[in-house]
Amino acid sequence: MSRLITRRNFLRSSAVAGSGLVLAGCDQFNFLGDKSNPVRHVMEQANVLTYRAQRALIGDQALAREYSASEIRQGMKPNGSVEPSTPEYMFLRMQNFEPYRLTVKGMVEREVSFSLAELRNMPSRSQITRHDCVEGWSCIAKWTGTPLGPILDMAGVKPQARFCVYHCYDNIQRTLTGDILYYESSDLVDAYHPQTILSYGLNDAVLPVSNGAPIRLRIERALGYKQPKYLHTIELVDDLSPFGQGKGGYWPDNGYDWYGGI
């Protein structure tokens, strides 16, 4: 592929039109929280264009670049929540995650769930990839886990399903009315991508709590906020509007690009 249309170069060239430039805590982007703001509307339309254009240019099965072990020069930087305090998560952590179950439900032929031990005993994939954060930093790390596609096949995804919604234990925001839990979503193309894995290992060690233990989803062709940590449920749906603020994820609800592709 020409250097002019590599996925990261495409992101750079389209970021001005989309919301990929939004940085957490930057006051100049406060308008994104105002749903009536016309600039936000323009950027939302640009996000749709970016999604469609990247799909057309890159293709469904194009792989993210993988690196050699010698290019891992530092530990994986924790970001966002690093220690969830929900009672469910704290209980699992105290039990070394032995009672943990990953559930797949929604528009499936059968609801299925798996323990951490069962996931670890399934065919696995390891990949050394670069994590790109919307805040501007990146880090190369080795991720090991179970490919998501075969898990979805075990549940039997119904034809009308269009998206996976990823529910997490991560209480990323605490309010007077209760915790707001992190969630994300993807289309089925990204869910079935060969590099999309349910990661339980990082740099040949058990995935640390600060990086999302016991399970962190890796969608390697997307920005960091699309890699939800502390994952416990995958819900197959045909519509994202019933979840959160209806934009498909905690950060998209707050003005970020839903697709987040790179």
C-alpha positions as CSV (number, residue, x, y, z in Angstrom):
1,M,0.0,0.0,0.0
2,S,1.2,3.5,-0.8
3,R,2.6,5.5,2.0
4,L,0.1,8.1,1.1
5,I,-2.8,6.0,2.3
6,T,-1.5,4.0,5.2
7,R,-4.0,3.9,8.0
8,R,-2.0,6.2,10.3
9,N,-1.4,8.7,7.5
10,F,-5.0,8.6,6.7
11,L,-5.9,9.4,10.3
12,R,-3.5,12.4,10.4
13,S,-5.0,13.8,7.2
14,S,-8.6,13.4,8.3
15,A,-8.2,14.3,12.0
16,V,-8.9,17.9,11.4
17,A,-12.3,17.0,10.0
18,G,-13.1,14.5,12.7
19,S,-12.9,14.5,16.5
20,G,-9.7,12.5,16.7
21,L,-7.9,15.6,17.9
22,V,-10.0,15.8,21.1
23,L,-7.8,15.5,24.2
24,A,-9.1,14.6,27.6
25,G,-9.4,17.7,29.7
26,C,-8.8,20.3,26.9
27,D,-11.0,23.3,27.5
28,Q,-11.0,24.2,23.8
29,F,-13.1,21.1,23.1
30,N,-15.8,21.8,25.7
31,F,-18.3,22.5,22.9
32,L,-18.4,18.8,22.2
33,G,-20.5,18.3,25.3
34,D,-23.2,20.6,23.8
35,K,-25.3,18.4,21.5
36,S,-27.0,21.5,20.0
37,N,-23.7,23.1,19.0
38,P,-23.5,23.2,15.1
39,V,-19.7,22.5,15.1
40,R,-20.3,19.3,16.9
41,H,-22.9,18.3,14.3
42,V,-20.4,19.0,11.5
43,M,-17.8,16.9,13.3
44,E,-20.3,14.0,13.8
45,Q,-21.0,14.0,10.0
46,A,-17.2,14.0,9.4
47,N,-16.9,11.0,11.6
48,V,-19.3,9.1,9.5
49,L,-17.3,10.1,6.3
50,T,-14.1,9.0,8.0
51,Y,-15.5,5.6,8.9
52,R,-16.8,4.9,5.4
53,A,-13.6,6.2,3.7
54,Q,-11.3,4.2,5.9
55,R,-13.4,1.0,5.3
56,A,-13.2,1.7,1.6
57,L,-9.4,2.5,1.5
58,I,-8.1,0.0,4.0
59,G,-10.5,-2.9,3.6
60,D,-12.1,-5.2,6.2
61,Q,-9.2,-7.6,6.8
62,A,-6.1,-5.4,6.5
63,L,-3.8,-6.1,9.5
64,A,-2.4,-3.6,11.9
65,R,1.4,-3.6,11.7
66,E,3.1,-6.1,14.0
67,Y,6.6,-5.4,15.5
68,S,9.5,-7.5,16.7
69,A,10.2,-8.2,20.4
70,S,13.3,-6.0,20.3
71,E,11.0,-3.0,19.6
72,I,9.3,-3.4,23.0
73,R,11.3,-0.8,25.0
74,Q,9.1,0.0,28.0
75,G,6.2,-1.4,29.9
76,M,2.7,-0.7,28.7
77,K,1.6,2.7,30.0
78,P,-1.6,2.5,32.1
79,N,-4.2,5.0,31.2
80,G,-7.7,6.0,32.2
81,S,-9.0,4.0,35.2
82,V,-6.3,1.8,36.7
83,E,-8.1,0.3,39.7
84,P,-11.9,0.0,39.5
85,S,-13.7,0.2,42.8
86,T,-17.1,-1.4,41.9
87,P,-18.0,-4.1,44.5
88,E,-18.2,-6.8,41.8
89,Y,-14.7,-6.1,40.5
90,M,-13.2,-5.8,44.0
91,F,-14.7,-9.2,44.9
92,L,-13.3,-10.8,41.8
93,R,-9.9,-9.2,42.4
94,M,-9.8,-10.6,45.9
95,Q,-10.5,-14.0,44.5
96,N,-7.7,-13.8,41.9
97,F,-10.5,-13.6,39.3
98,E,-11.4,-17.3,39.7
99,P,-15.2,-16.6,39.8
100,Y,-14.9,-14.3,36.7
101,R,-17.2,-15.1,33.7
102,L,-17.2,-13.4,30.3
103,T,-20.8,-13.4,28.9
104,V,-21.9,-13.1,25.3
105,K,-25.6,-12.2,25.0
106,G,-28.2,-10.2,23.0
107,M,-28.9,-11.0,19.4
108,V,-27.4,-14.5,19.6
109,E,-28.8,-18.0,19.2
110,R,-27.6,-18.9,22.7
111,E,-26.1,-17.0,25.5
112,V,-22.7,-18.3,26.5
113,S,-20.2,-17.5,29.3
114,F,-16.7,-18.6,29.9
115,S,-14.4,-18.6,32.9
116,L,-10.9,-17.0,32.7
117,A,-9.4,-20.5,32.8
118,E,-11.6,-21.6,29.9
119,L,-10.6,-18.6,27.9
120,R,-6.9,-19.3,28.6
121,N,-7.3,-22.9,27.4
122,M,-8.8,-21.9,24.0
123,P,-6.6,-21.4,20.9
124,S,-4.7,-18.1,21.5
125,R,-3.0,-15.5,19.5
126,S,0.0,-13.2,20.4
127,Q,0.7,-10.0,18.6
128,I,3.2,-7.2,19.1
129,T,1.4,-4.0,18.1
130,R,1.5,-0.3,18.8
131,H,-1.1,1.2,21.0
132,D,-1.9,4.8,19.9
133,C,-3.6,7.0,22.4
134,V,-5.7,10.0,21.4
135,E,-3.7,12.0,23.9
136,G,-0.7,11.8,21.6
137,W,1.5,9.0,23.0
138,S,2.1,5.5,21.7
139,C,3.6,2.3,23.1
140,I,4.6,-1.0,21.6
141,A,3.6,-4.1,23.6
142,K,2.9,-7.8,23.2
143,W,-0.7,-8.9,23.8
144,T,-1.9,-12.5,24.2
145,G,-5.4,-13.7,24.2
146,T,-8.3,-15.5,22.7
147,P,-9.6,-14.3,19.2
148,L,-13.1,-12.9,19.6
149,G,-14.5,-14.2,16.3
150,P,-14.7,-17.9,17.4
151,I,-16.3,-16.8,20.7
152,L,-19.0,-15.0,18.8
153,D,-19.5,-18.1,16.6
154,M,-20.1,-20.2,19.6
155,A,-22.9,-17.9,20.6
156,G,-24.3,-17.9,17.0
157,V,-24.7,-14.2,16.0
158,K,-28.1,-13.5,14.5
159,P,-28.3,-12.0,11.0
160,Q,-29.9,-8.8,12.3
161,A,-27.0,-8.0,14.7
162,R,-24.8,-5.1,13.6
163,F,-22.7,-4.2,16.6
164,C,-21.0,-5.6,19.7
165,V,-21.4,-3.5,22.8
166,Y,-18.6,-4.1,25.4
167,H,-19.7,-3.7,29.0
168,C,-17.0,-3.2,31.7
169,Y,-16.5,-3.1,35.4
170,D,-14.7,0.2,35.0
171,N,-16.5,2.9,37.0
172,I,-14.7,5.6,35.1
173,Q,-16.9,8.5,36.4
174,R,-18.5,8.9,39.8
175,T,-21.5,11.2,40.2
176,L,-24.0,12.1,42.8
177,T,-26.5,9.7,41.2
178,G,-24.0,6.8,41.0
179,D,-21.2,5.5,39.0
180,I,-21.0,5.7,35.2
181,L,-19.5,2.5,33.9
182,Y,-17.2,2.4,30.9
183,Y,-18.6,0.8,27.7
184,E,-17.5,0.7,24.1
185,S,-18.8,-0.8,20.9
186,S,-17.6,-1.9,17.4
187,D,-19.2,-3.1,14.3
188,L,-18.9,-6.8,13.4
189,V,-16.1,-6.2,10.9
190,D,-13.8,-5.1,13.8
191,A,-15.2,-7.8,16.1
192,Y,-14.3,-10.6,13.7
193,H,-11.0,-9.1,12.6
194,P,-8.2,-11.7,13.1
195,Q,-6.2,-9.3,15.4
196,T,-9.2,-8.6,17.7
197,I,-8.5,-10.6,20.8
198,L,-9.7,-11.0,24.4
199,S,-6.4,-10.3,26.0
200,Y,-5.3,-11.9,29.3
201,G,-1.6,-11.5,28.8
202,L,0.8,-8.6,28.4
203,N,4.5,-8.8,27.5
204,D,4.6,-12.5,28.4
205,A,3.1,-12.0,31.8
206,V,-0.4,-12.0,33.3
207,L,-2.3,-8.9,32.3
208,P,-2.0,-6.4,35.2
209,V,-5.0,-4.8,36.9
210,S,-3.8,-1.3,35.8
211,N,-3.9,-2.5,32.1
212,G,-7.3,-4.1,32.3
213,A,-7.2,-7.5,34.1
214,P,-8.7,-10.0,33.8
215,I,-9.7,-9.3,30.2
216,R,-9.0,-6.4,27.9
217,L,-10.3,-6.3,24.4
218,R,-7.8,-5.4,21.7
219,I,-9.1,-3.9,18.4
220,E,-5.7,-3.2,16.9
221,R,-6.8,-1.0,14.1
222,A,-8.3,1.5,16.5
223,L,-7.2,4.2,19.0
224,G,-6.7,3.3,22.6
225,Y,-10.1,4.3,24.0
226,K,-11.6,1.6,21.7
227,Q,-9.7,-1.1,23.7
228,P,-12.0,-1.5,26.7
229,K,-10.5,-2.7,30.0
230,Y,-12.1,-4.9,32.7
231,L,-14.5,-6.4,30.1
232,H,-17.3,-8.7,31.4
233,T,-20.1,-8.8,28.8
234,I,-20.4,-8.6,25.1
235,E,-23.9,-7.7,23.9
236,L,-24.9,-8.2,20.2
237,V,-27.3,-5.5,19.1
238,D,-28.7,-3.8,16.0
239,D,-28.9,-0.3,17.5
240,L,-26.5,1.7,19.8
241,S,-29.0,4.3,20.9
242,P,-30.2,2.6,24.0
243,F,-26.8,2.6,25.7
244,G,-25.3,5.5,27.5
245,Q,-26.0,8.7,25.6
246,G,-26.6,6.7,22.4
247,K,-23.2,7.3,20.7
248,G,-21.8,3.9,21.2
249,G,-19.2,4.4,24.0
250,Y,-18.3,6.5,27.0
251,W,-15.9,8.7,25.1
252,P,-18.1,8.9,22.0
253,D,-20.9,10.0,24.3
254,N,-18.5,12.9,25.3
255,G,-17.7,13.9,21.7
256,Y,-15.0,11.5,20.5
257,D,-15.2,9.7,17.2
258,W,-17.2,6.5,17.5
259,Y,-15.1,4.5,15.0
260,G,-11.7,5.7,16.2
261,G,-9.9,3.9,13.4
262,I,-6.2,4.3,12.6
